[in-house]
Amino acid sequence: MTNPLSLSSRARGALYGISIGDALAMPVHWYYDRAALRRDYGLVDHFLAPKNPHPGSILWRSSYAPLNERGEILHDQAVYWGQREIHYHQFLKAGENTLTIQLATLLQESLLEKGSYLPDDYAARYLDFFTTPGRHRDTYIEECHREFFLNYARGRKLARCAVEGKHIGGLPGIVPVAVRYHDDPVAACRFALQHLSLTHRGSAIADAAGLILDLLLTVLAGADLLEVIRDRHARQTSPYLGFPLGKWLDKPDEDIIGPHLSPACYLADSVPATLYLAAKYHASPREGLIANTMLGGDNVHRGAVLGALLGAANGEEAWPADWREGLPVAPPLLSLFQP
């Protein structure tokens, strides 16, 4: 089935999707107790600010000690590490994005200003973003970035600072590259994987990225999202498609994500969980992002990837106006695709 939406609408839908999916889930990120999530926030169907205390926060057992000035990335947020019940995103306002999507925005600015993907330009922005105090107000920094800067502080070249990618948080960053090079899938995949490898290396995350790129680029070209997922599932084109899609689609989300697939960040579960939600809510993007949010766990990164797929499938118009207008920072690449 061919999707009648314009390319502009699909591209803008995908770009809005990564930001909206992240921002909607941000206040309830890493809630694994769903009863506590509902107690603290109710039904999250609009942007909310995070609250302290976060009863499930494990920031108290997280640590990062810079080796030298090159590795100093926590700045004024360092005092909150090691404390109990600190919300990971405590200083963000309703609708603001977590650090991962702030980096995706940084990438979009580079793509827009330079006209193409230039890894050295993005790398310079990436270093400045983390090492300059006040560039962001997010308390939590993912393990991949902490390990990157430990290697950077040891004097390694930038191309050798990345560590093994194990988490879905590496995948939202490939979306802007795919959208920018939508009309050249070969270039899109080459540049997206090159970008991924700056901070996430290894076959597991490269395989996951390859699958998401295939789905996203195919849907941006006009294909139906559910049909594409079913086709790739039937042909078992990826190790991340080994779950019983047909049997699961009629079951409640809580019977799948939790009992069968962990809501955590690890690729082996988070990628299949995202694809399950993409198939189930292929024609209902708003409901899909709300469902993802209420499932807890690493819902911001699932939500960003899910939002990109649902946005590409249903177009910009499928996202509620208050969601699009409620983002303090609109995706920069929107300007390439005028409505």
C-alpha positions as CSV (number, residue, x, y, z in Angstrom):
1,M,0.0,0.0,0.0
2,T,1.3,3.4,-0.9
3,N,1.1,6.2,1.7
4,P,-0.5,9.3,0.0
5,L,1.2,11.7,2.4
6,S,3.7,14.2,1.0
7,L,7.4,13.7,1.6
8,S,7.4,17.0,3.5
9,S,4.7,15.8,5.9
10,R,6.4,12.5,6.5
11,A,9.8,14.0,7.0
12,R,8.5,16.6,9.4
13,G,6.5,13.9,11.2
14,A,9.6,11.9,11.8
15,L,11.6,14.9,13.0
16,Y,8.8,16.0,15.4
17,G,8.4,12.4,16.5
18,I,11.9,12.0,18.0
19,S,11.5,15.2,20.0
20,I,7.9,14.5,21.1
21,G,8.4,10.9,22.0
22,D,11.3,11.9,24.2
23,A,9.7,14.9,25.8
24,L,6.4,13.2,26.6
25,A,8.2,10.4,28.5
26,M,10.9,12.6,30.1
27,P,9.2,13.1,33.5
28,V,8.5,9.4,34.0
29,H,11.8,8.2,32.5
30,W,13.1,5.0,34.2
31,Y,10.0,4.4,36.3
32,Y,9.9,0.6,36.5
33,D,7.0,0.6,39.0
34,R,4.0,1.5,36.9
35,A,1.8,1.9,39.9
36,A,4.2,4.6,41.2
37,L,4.3,6.2,37.8
38,R,0.5,6.6,37.8
39,R,0.5,7.7,41.4
40,D,3.0,10.4,40.8
41,Y,1.9,11.6,37.3
42,G,-1.5,10.1,36.4
43,L,-2.1,9.5,32.7
44,V,0.7,11.3,30.8
45,D,-0.9,12.5,27.7
46,H,0.6,16.0,27.6
47,F,4.0,17.5,28.5
48,L,4.8,17.6,32.2
49,A,7.8,18.8,34.3
50,P,9.7,16.1,36.3
51,K,9.3,15.9,40.0
52,N,11.6,15.1,42.9
53,P,11.8,12.7,44.5
54,H,12.0,10.0,41.8
55,P,11.3,6.8,43.9
56,G,13.0,4.5,41.4
57,S,16.1,6.6,40.7
58,I,19.4,4.7,40.8
59,L,21.5,7.8,40.4
60,W,22.7,7.2,43.9
61,R,24.8,4.2,42.7
62,S,26.0,5.9,39.6
63,S,29.4,7.5,39.5
64,Y,31.8,9.5,37.2
65,A,35.1,10.9,38.1
66,P,36.9,12.9,35.4
67,L,40.6,12.0,34.9
68,N,41.5,15.6,34.0
69,E,40.0,18.8,32.6
70,R,39.4,17.1,29.2
71,G,37.1,14.7,30.9
72,E,35.1,17.1,33.0
73,I,31.5,16.8,31.7
74,L,29.3,16.8,34.9
75,H,30.1,20.4,36.0
76,D,27.4,21.7,38.4
77,Q,25.4,18.5,38.1
78,A,28.1,16.4,39.8
79,V,26.8,17.2,43.3
80,Y,23.6,15.2,42.6
81,W,25.4,12.0,41.6
82,G,25.4,9.5,44.5
83,Q,22.2,11.0,46.0
84,R,19.0,9.0,46.4
85,E,15.7,9.8,44.7
86,I,17.1,12.4,42.4
87,H,15.2,12.7,39.2
88,Y,17.5,12.1,36.2
89,H,16.1,15.2,34.4
90,Q,15.2,17.3,37.4
91,F,16.0,20.7,35.9
92,L,14.1,20.3,32.6
93,K,10.8,22.0,32.0
94,A,7.7,20.5,30.5
95,G,8.3,19.7,26.8
96,E,12.1,19.9,27.0
97,N,14.2,17.1,25.7
98,T,16.7,14.9,27.4
99,L,20.4,15.0,26.6
100,T,20.1,12.4,23.9
101,I,17.7,14.4,21.8
102,Q,19.6,17.6,22.6
103,L,22.5,15.9,20.8
104,A,20.2,15.0,17.9
105,T,19.3,18.7,17.7
106,L,23.0,19.5,17.7
107,L,23.4,17.2,14.8
108,Q,20.6,18.8,12.9
109,E,22.2,22.2,13.4
110,S,25.4,20.8,11.9
111,L,23.5,19.3,9.0
112,L,21.6,22.4,8.3
113,E,24.5,24.9,8.6
114,K,27.0,22.8,6.7
115,G,24.6,21.3,4.1
116,S,25.9,17.8,4.5
117,Y,27.1,15.4,7.2
118,L,30.6,16.4,8.3
119,P,31.7,14.2,11.2
120,D,34.5,16.6,12.2
121,D,32.0,19.4,12.6
122,Y,29.7,17.4,14.7
123,A,32.5,16.1,16.8
124,A,33.7,19.6,17.6
125,R,30.1,20.5,18.6
126,Y,29.8,17.4,20.7
127,L,33.0,18.1,22.6
128,D,32.0,21.7,23.2
129,F,28.5,20.6,24.3
130,F,29.8,18.4,27.1
131,T,32.9,20.3,28.2
132,T,31.4,23.8,28.4
133,P,29.5,24.5,31.7
134,G,25.9,25.4,31.2
135,R,25.4,24.0,27.8
136,H,22.7,21.8,29.1
137,R,20.7,21.3,32.3
138,D,20.3,17.6,32.3
139,T,21.5,15.8,35.4
140,Y,22.0,12.4,33.9
141,I,24.7,11.5,31.2
142,E,24.5,8.1,29.7
143,E,27.3,5.6,30.2
144,C,28.4,5.7,26.6
145,H,29.3,9.4,26.9
146,R,31.0,9.0,30.2
147,E,33.1,6.2,28.8
148,F,33.8,8.3,25.7
149,F,35.2,11.1,27.8
150,L,37.2,8.8,30.0
151,N,39.0,7.6,26.8
152,Y,39.2,11.2,25.5
153,A,40.8,12.3,28.8
154,R,43.3,9.4,28.4
155,G,44.5,11.1,25.2
156,R,42.9,8.8,22.7
157,K,42.0,10.1,19.2
158,L,38.3,10.9,18.8
159,A,37.9,8.0,16.4
160,R,39.0,5.6,19.1
161,C,37.0,6.9,22.1
162,A,33.7,5.1,21.4
163,V,32.7,2.1,23.5
164,E,30.5,-0.9,22.8
165,G,26.9,0.2,22.1
166,K,24.5,-1.8,24.3
167,H,21.6,0.6,24.7
168,I,18.8,2.0,22.5
169,G,19.9,5.5,23.4
170,G,22.4,5.3,20.5
171,L,19.6,5.0,17.9
172,P,17.7,8.4,18.0
173,G,20.8,10.1,16.6
174,I,20.6,8.3,13.3
175,V,17.1,9.7,12.5
176,P,18.2,13.2,11.4
177,V,20.8,11.7,9.1
178,A,18.2,9.4,7.5
179,V,15.7,12.2,7.1
180,R,18.4,14.5,5.6
181,Y,19.5,11.9,3.0
182,H,16.1,10.3,2.5
183,D,16.4,10.5,-1.3
184,D,19.7,8.6,-1.2
185,P,19.3,5.5,1.0
186,V,22.9,4.3,0.4
187,A,24.3,7.7,1.6
188,A,21.8,7.8,4.4
189,C,22.9,4.4,5.8
190,R,26.6,5.2,5.3
191,F,26.5,8.5,7.0
192,A,24.1,7.4,9.8
193,L,26.3,4.4,10.7
194,Q,29.4,6.6,10.5
195,H,27.7,9.0,12.9
196,L,26.7,6.2,15.2
197,S,30.2,4.8,15.4
198,L,31.5,8.1,16.8
199,T,30.0,7.2,20.2
200,H,28.6,3.7,19.8
201,R,30.6,0.9,18.2
202,G,30.0,-2.8,17.7
203,S,27.9,-5.2,15.7
204,A,24.9,-5.3,18.0
205,I,24.0,-1.6,17.8
206,A,25.0,-1.5,14.1
207,D,22.6,-4.3,13.3
208,A,19.8,-2.5,15.3
209,A,20.6,0.8,13.5
210,G,20.5,-1.0,10.1
211,L,17.0,-2.3,10.8
212,I,15.7,1.1,12.0
213,L,17.2,2.8,9.0
214,D,15.6,0.2,6.6
215,L,12.2,0.7,8.2
216,L,12.4,4.5,8.4
217,L,13.7,5.1,4.9
218,T,11.2,2.7,3.4
219,V,8.3,4.4,5.2
220,L,9.6,7.9,4.3
221,A,9.5,6.7,0.7
222,G,5.8,6.1,1.1
223,A,5.4,2.5,2.3
224,D,2.9,1.4,4.9
225,L,4.7,0.9,8.3
226,L,2.8,-2.2,9.4
227,E,3.3,-3.9,6.0
228,V,7.0,-3.1,6.1
229,I,7.4,-4.5,9.6
230,R,5.4,-7.6,8.7
231,D,7.5,-8.1,5.6
232,R,10.8,-7.8,7.5
233,H,9.5,-10.0,10.2
234,A,8.4,-12.7,7.8
235,R,11.7,-12.7,6.1
236,Q,13.6,-12.5,9.4
237,T,15.9,-9.7,8.1
238,S,17.2,-8.9,11.6
239,P,17.9,-10.8,14.8
240,Y,15.7,-8.2,16.5
241,L,12.7,-9.5,14.7
242,G,12.6,-13.0,16.4
243,F,9.5,-12.3,18.5
244,P,6.0,-13.7,17.7
245,L,4.6,-10.4,16.2
246,G,1.2,-11.9,15.1
247,K,0.5,-13.5,18.5
248,W,1.4,-10.3,20.4
249,L,-0.5,-7.6,18.5
250,D,-3.9,-8.5,20.1
251,K,-2.6,-8.6,23.7
252,P,-2.4,-5.7,26.2
253,D,0.9,-3.9,26.1
254,E,1.5,-4.7,29.8
255,D,1.4,-8.4,28.9
256,I,4.2,-8.0,26.4
257,I,6.5,-5.3,27.7
258,G,7.5,-6.6,31.1
259,P,6.6,-10.3,31.0
260,H,8.2,-11.0,27.6
261,L,10.4,-7.9,26.8
262,S,12.2,-5.9,29.4
263,P,11.3,-2.2,29.5
264,A,15.0,-1.5,30.1
265,C,17.4,0.1,27.7
266,Y,19.3,-3.0,26.5
267,L,19.0,-3.5,22.7
268,A,17.9,-7.2,22.9
269,D,14.6,-6.1,24.4
270,S,14.2,-2.4,23.7
271,V,14.4,-2.7,19.9
272,P,11.8,-5.5,19.7
273,A,9.6,-3.6,22.2
274,T,9.8,-0.5,20.0
275,L,8.9,-2.5,16.9
276,Y,6.0,-4.2,18.6
277,L,4.6,-0.8,19.6
278,A,5.3,0.6,16.1
279,A,3.3,-2.3,14.5
280,K,0.4,-2.1,17.1
281,Y,0.0,1.7,16.9
282,H,1.0,2.1,13.2
283,A,-2.1,4.2,12.5
284,S,-2.5,5.7,16.0
285,P,0.7,7.7,16.7
286,R,-0.7,9.8,19.6
287,E,-2.0,6.7,21.4
288,G,1.3,4.9,20.6
289,L,3.4,7.5,22.3
290,I,1.1,7.7,25.4
291,A,1.2,3.9,25.6
292,N,5.0,3.8,25.4
293,T,5.3,6.5,28.1
294,M,3.0,4.7,30.5
295,L,5.0,1.5,30.1
296,G,8.0,3.1,31.9
297,G,11.5,1.9,31.8
298,D,13.7,3.5,29.1
299,N,10.6,5.1,27.6
300,V,12.4,8.3,26.3
301,H,14.7,6.4,23.9
302,R,12.0,3.9,22.9
303,G,9.7,6.9,22.5
304,A,12.1,8.8,20.3
305,V,12.6,5.9,17.8
306,L,8.9,5.0,18.0
307,G,8.0,8.6,17.4
308,A,10.2,8.8,14.3
309,L,8.6,5.7,12.8
310,L,5.0,6.7,13.6
311,G,5.7,10.2,12.4
312,A,7.1,9.1,9.1
313,A,4.1,6.8,8.7
314,N,1.4,9.3,9.6
315,G,2.9,12.7,8.9
316,E,3.3,15.9,10.8
317,E,-0.5,16.4,11.0
318,A,-0.9,13.3,13.1
319,W,0.9,14.9,16.0
320,P,-1.4,17.1,18.2
321,A,-0.8,20.8,17.7
322,D,-0.2,21.3,21.5
323,W,2.6,18.7,21.3
324,R,4.3,20.3,18.3
325,E,3.9,23.8,19.7
326,G,4.9,22.7,23.2
327,L,8.4,21.9,22.3
328,P,10.6,24.8,23.4
329,V,13.1,23.9,20.7
330,A,11.7,22.8,17.3
331,P,13.7,20.3,15.3
332,P,16.1,22.5,13.1
333,L,15.8,20.3,10.0
334,L,12.1,21.2,9.7
335,S,13.2,24.1,7.6
336,L,14.3,21.8,4.8
337,F,10.8,20.5,4.5
338,Q,8.2,23.3,4.2
339,P,4.6,22.2,4.9
